[in-house]
């Protein structure tokens, strides 16, 4: 009976916070959109986590990257889905 009840409950599993943060940072650095805001001549100085996402500081500018969590219509197991929004500060 316990197996039947467990099978009827939605399954949601997230990665540990460190792994989720690493996925988000990797997605930011791999994003072609990042290079529209930060030229190759800039040097990264810091990537800081904020309430909205991440603040990227270079020697010439600050870019806020907002991480929008995407709700899946189906409760599927696995890492959370997200989109990125870039803003110059």
C-alpha positions as CSV (number, residue, x, y, z in Angstrom):
1,X,0.0,0.0,0.0
2,X,2.8,2.4,0.8
3,X,4.3,1.9,-2.7
4,X,0.9,2.8,-4.3
5,X,0.6,6.0,-2.3
6,X,4.2,7.0,-3.1
7,X,3.5,6.4,-6.8
8,X,0.5,8.7,-6.8
9,X,2.4,11.7,-5.2
10,X,4.2,14.1,-7.6
11,X,7.9,13.5,-7.9
12,X,10.1,16.6,-7.5
13,X,13.8,16.5,-6.9
14,X,16.3,19.3,-7.1
15,X,20.0,19.2,-7.1
16,X,21.9,20.3,-3.9
17,X,22.3,24.2,-3.7
18,X,26.0,24.1,-4.7
19,X,25.2,22.0,-7.8
20,X,22.3,24.3,-8.8
21,X,24.5,27.4,-8.4
22,X,27.2,25.8,-10.5
23,X,24.7,25.0,-13.3
24,X,23.4,28.6,-13.3
25,X,27.0,30.1,-13.3
26,X,28.0,27.7,-16.1
27,X,24.9,28.7,-18.1
28,X,25.7,32.4,-17.6
29,X,29.3,32.0,-18.8
30,X,28.3,29.8,-21.7
31,X,25.5,32.2,-22.8
32,X,26.2,34.0,-26.1
33,X,24.1,36.9,-24.7
34,X,26.8,37.6,-22.0
35,X,29.3,38.5,-24.7
36,X,26.8,41.1,-26.0
37,X,27.2,42.9,-22.6
38,X,30.9,42.2,-21.8
39,X,33.5,42.7,-24.5
40,X,36.5,40.4,-24.7
41,X,38.7,43.3,-23.6
42,X,37.1,43.3,-20.1
43,X,38.5,41.2,-17.2
44,X,36.2,39.4,-14.8
45,X,36.7,40.6,-11.2
46,X,33.8,39.0,-9.3
47,X,30.7,37.0,-9.7
48,X,28.4,37.4,-6.7
49,X,25.1,35.7,-5.8
50,X,22.2,38.1,-5.2
51,X,18.5,37.7,-4.4
52,X,17.6,37.9,-8.0
53,X,20.5,35.9,-9.5
54,X,24.1,37.0,-10.0
55,X,26.1,40.3,-10.2
56,X,29.0,40.1,-12.6
57,X,31.7,42.7,-12.0
58,X,34.4,43.4,-14.6
59,X,37.1,46.1,-14.7
60,X,34.7,48.3,-16.7
61,X,31.1,47.4,-15.9
62,X,28.5,45.6,-13.7
63,X,26.0,43.2,-15.2
64,X,23.0,41.9,-13.3
65,X,21.9,38.4,-14.4
66,X,18.4,37.6,-13.2
67,X,17.6,33.9,-12.9
68,X,14.0,33.1,-13.7
69,X,12.8,29.7,-12.5
70,X,10.6,28.0,-15.0
71,X,7.8,25.9,-13.6
72,X,7.3,22.6,-15.4
73,X,3.7,21.7,-16.2
74,X,4.7,18.1,-15.2
75,X,6.3,17.4,-11.9
76,X,9.4,15.7,-13.3
77,X,12.5,14.6,-11.4
78,X,15.7,16.5,-12.1
79,X,17.4,19.8,-11.9
80,X,15.3,23.0,-12.0
81,X,14.7,24.7,-15.3
82,X,15.5,28.4,-15.6
83,X,16.0,31.3,-18.0
84,X,18.5,34.2,-17.8
85,X,17.9,37.9,-18.2
86,X,20.9,40.2,-18.5
87,X,20.8,43.9,-17.4
88,X,23.5,46.6,-17.3
89,X,23.7,48.4,-14.0
